[in-house]
Amino acid sequence: KVVFNRGVVLIRTAHDLELLTELIEIFLVDCPWRMAELQEAIALSDAQGLERAAHKLKGAAAVFDARSVVEAAEQLESLEREDNVSAAGEVLSHLGREIAKLTHALQKSLAVER
Protein backbone atom coordinates (compact mmCIF):
# COMPACT_ATOMS: atom_id res chain seq x y z
CA LYS A 1 0.00 0.00 0.00
CA VAL A 2 1.33 3.43 -0.97
CA VAL A 3 1.87 5.60 2.10
CA PHE A 4 2.43 8.79 0.14
CA ASN A 5 2.54 9.51 -3.54
CA ARG A 6 5.99 10.89 -4.32
CA GLY A 7 5.09 11.38 -7.98
CA VAL A 8 2.14 13.59 -7.12
CA VAL A 9 4.26 15.57 -4.67
CA LEU A 10 6.97 16.08 -7.27
CA ILE A 11 4.38 17.38 -9.74
CA ARG A 12 2.95 19.70 -7.07
CA THR A 13 6.43 21.05 -6.34
CA ALA A 14 7.37 21.31 -10.03
CA HIS A 15 10.11 18.73 -9.35
CA ASP A 16 11.78 21.14 -6.95
CA LEU A 17 13.66 18.75 -4.66
CA GLU A 18 14.67 21.55 -2.32
CA LEU A 19 11.00 22.46 -1.81
CA LEU A 20 10.10 18.80 -1.34
CA THR A 21 12.79 18.49 1.32
CA GLU A 22 11.51 21.61 3.06
CA LEU A 23 7.90 20.35 3.02
CA ILE A 24 8.96 17.02 4.51
CA GLU A 25 11.01 18.71 7.22
CA ILE A 26 8.13 21.01 8.13
CA PHE A 27 5.72 18.09 8.33
CA LEU A 28 8.07 16.04 10.50
CA VAL A 29 8.48 18.93 12.95
CA ASP A 30 4.82 19.98 12.91
CA CYS A 31 3.15 16.57 13.10
CA PRO A 32 3.89 15.83 16.78
CA TRP A 33 2.36 19.20 17.70
CA ARG A 34 -0.77 18.39 15.71
CA MET A 35 -1.07 14.98 17.36
CA ALA A 36 -0.69 16.62 20.78
CA GLU A 37 -3.46 19.09 19.88
CA LEU A 38 -5.71 16.18 18.96
CA GLN A 39 -4.96 14.35 22.20
CA GLU A 40 -5.64 17.49 24.23
CA ALA A 41 -8.92 18.16 22.42
CA ILE A 42 -10.05 14.60 23.12
CA ALA A 43 -9.01 14.80 26.77
CA LEU A 44 -10.97 18.05 27.15
CA SER A 45 -13.93 16.78 25.07
CA ASP A 46 -13.35 19.85 22.88
CA ALA A 47 -15.19 19.03 19.67
CA GLN A 48 -14.24 22.27 17.91
CA GLY A 49 -10.59 21.90 18.92
CA LEU A 50 -10.66 18.34 17.62
CA GLU A 51 -12.07 19.46 14.30
CA ARG A 52 -9.52 22.28 13.91
CA ALA A 53 -6.52 20.09 14.75
CA ALA A 54 -7.77 17.25 12.52
CA HIS A 55 -8.33 19.70 9.66
CA LYS A 56 -4.78 21.09 9.96
CA LEU A 57 -3.29 17.62 10.01
CA LYS A 58 -5.45 16.54 7.08
CA GLY A 59 -4.22 19.50 5.04
CA ALA A 60 -0.59 18.79 5.86
CA ALA A 61 -0.96 15.12 4.90
CA ALA A 62 -2.84 16.01 1.71
CA VAL A 63 0.27 17.79 0.44
CA PHE A 64 1.87 14.33 0.24
CA ASP A 65 -1.26 12.63 -1.10
CA ALA A 66 -1.14 10.47 2.05
CA ARG A 67 -4.64 9.12 1.68
CA SER A 68 -4.78 6.88 4.75
CA VAL A 69 -3.78 9.80 7.00
CA VAL A 70 -6.20 12.14 5.25
CA GLU A 71 -9.04 9.62 5.65
CA ALA A 72 -8.34 9.11 9.36
CA ALA A 73 -8.20 12.87 9.92
CA GLU A 74 -11.50 13.21 8.06
CA GLN A 75 -13.01 10.65 10.43
CA LEU A 76 -11.94 12.81 13.36
CA GLU A 77 -13.43 15.88 11.69
CA SER A 78 -16.73 14.08 11.19
CA LEU A 79 -16.86 13.17 14.88
CA GLU A 80 -16.98 16.88 15.66
CA ARG A 81 -19.92 17.34 13.31
CA GLU A 82 -21.64 14.38 14.96
CA ASP A 83 -20.68 15.75 18.40
CA ASN A 84 -19.19 12.36 19.18
CA VAL A 85 -15.80 13.15 20.73
CA SER A 86 -16.08 10.03 22.91
CA ALA A 87 -15.39 7.85 19.84
CA ALA A 88 -12.28 9.82 18.92
CA GLY A 89 -9.79 7.79 20.94
CA GLU A 90 -10.02 4.77 18.67
CA VAL A 91 -9.80 6.88 15.52
CA LEU A 92 -6.82 8.75 16.99
CA SER A 93 -5.05 5.42 17.60
CA HIS A 94 -5.61 4.48 13.96
CA LEU A 95 -4.42 7.92 12.85
CA GLY A 96 -1.31 7.52 15.00
CA ARG A 97 -0.44 4.25 13.25
CA GLU A 98 -0.94 5.83 9.84
CA ILE A 99 1.14 8.87 10.85
CA ALA A 100 3.94 6.53 11.97
CA LYS A 101 3.94 4.88 8.53
CA LEU A 102 3.92 8.25 6.78
CA THR A 103 6.66 9.65 9.00
CA HIS A 104 8.84 6.62 8.30
CA ALA A 105 8.25 6.90 4.54
CA LEU A 106 8.99 10.63 4.55
CA GLN A 107 12.17 10.13 6.56
CA LYS A 108 13.32 7.52 4.06
CA SER A 109 12.50 9.86 1.20
CA LEU A 110 14.37 12.67 2.93
CA ALA A 111 17.46 10.46 3.26
CA VAL A 112 17.30 9.73 -0.48
CA GLU A 113 16.95 13.44 -1.34
CA ARG A 114 20.08 14.37 0.59
C-alpha positions in Angstrom: 0.0 0.0 0.0 1.3 3.4 -1.0 1.9 5.6 2.1 2.4 8.8 0.1 2.5 9.5 -3.5 6.0 10.9 -4.3 5.1 11.4 -8.0 2.1 13.6 -7.1 4.3 15.6 -4.7 7.0 16.1 -7.3 4.4 17.4 -9.7 2.9 19.7 -7.1 6.4 21.0 -6.3 7.4 21.3 -10.0 10.1 18.7 -9.3 11.8 21.1 -6.9 13.7 18.7 -4.7 14.7 21.6 -2.3 11.0 22.5 -1.8 10.1 18.8 -1.3 12.8 18.5 1.3 11.5 21.6 3.1 7.9 20.3 3.0 9.0 17.0 4.5 11.0 18.7 7.2 8.1 21.0 8.1 5.7 18.1 8.3 8.1 16.0 10.5 8.5 18.9 13.0 4.8 20.0 12.9 3.2 16.6 13.1 3.9 15.8 16.8 2.4 19.2 17.7 -0.8 18.4 15.7 -1.1 15.0 17.4 -0.7 16.6 20.8 -3.5 19.1 19.9 -5.7 16.2 19.0 -5.0 14.4 22.2 -5.6 17.5 24.2 -8.9 18.2 22.4 -10.0 14.6 23.1 -9.0 14.8 26.8 -11.0 18.0 27.1 -13.9 16.8 25.1 -13.4 19.9 22.9 -15.2 19.0 19.7 -14.2 22.3 17.9 -10.6 21.9 18.9 -10.7 18.3 17.6 -12.1 19.5 14.3 -9.5 22.3 13.9 -6.5 20.1 14.7 -7.8 17.3 12.5 -8.3 19.7 9.7 -4.8 21.1 10.0 -3.3 17.6 10.0 -5.5 16.5 7.1 -4.2 19.5 5.0 -0.6 18.8 5.9 -1.0 15.1 4.9 -2.8 16.0 1.7 0.3 17.8 0.4 1.9 14.3 0.2 -1.3 12.6 -1.1 -1.1 10.5 2.1 -4.6 9.1 1.7 -4.8 6.9 4.8 -3.8 9.8 7.0 -6.2 12.1 5.2 -9.0 9.6 5.6 -8.3 9.1 9.4 -8.2 12.9 9.9 -11.5 13.2 8.1 -13.0 10.6 10.4 -11.9 12.8 13.4 -13.4 15.9 11.7 -16.7 14.1 11.2 -16.9 13.2 14.9 -17.0 16.9 15.7 -19.9 17.3 13.3 -21.6 14.4 15.0 -20.7 15.8 18.4 -19.2 12.4 19.2 -15.8 13.1 20.7 -16.1 10.0 22.9 -15.4 7.8 19.8 -12.3 9.8 18.9 -9.8 7.8 20.9 -10.0 4.8 18.7 -9.8 6.9 15.5 -6.8 8.7 17.0 -5.0 5.4 17.6 -5.6 4.5 14.0 -4.4 7.9 12.9 -1.3 7.5 15.0 -0.4 4.2 13.3 -0.9 5.8 9.8 1.1 8.9 10.9 3.9 6.5 12.0 3.9 4.9 8.5 3.9 8.3 6.8 6.7 9.7 9.0 8.8 6.6 8.3 8.3 6.9 4.5 9.0 10.6 4.6 12.2 10.1 6.6 13.3 7.5 4.1 12.5 9.9 1.2 14.4 12.7 2.9 17.5 10.5 3.3 17.3 9.7 -0.5 16.9 13.4 -1.3 20.1 14.4 0.6 
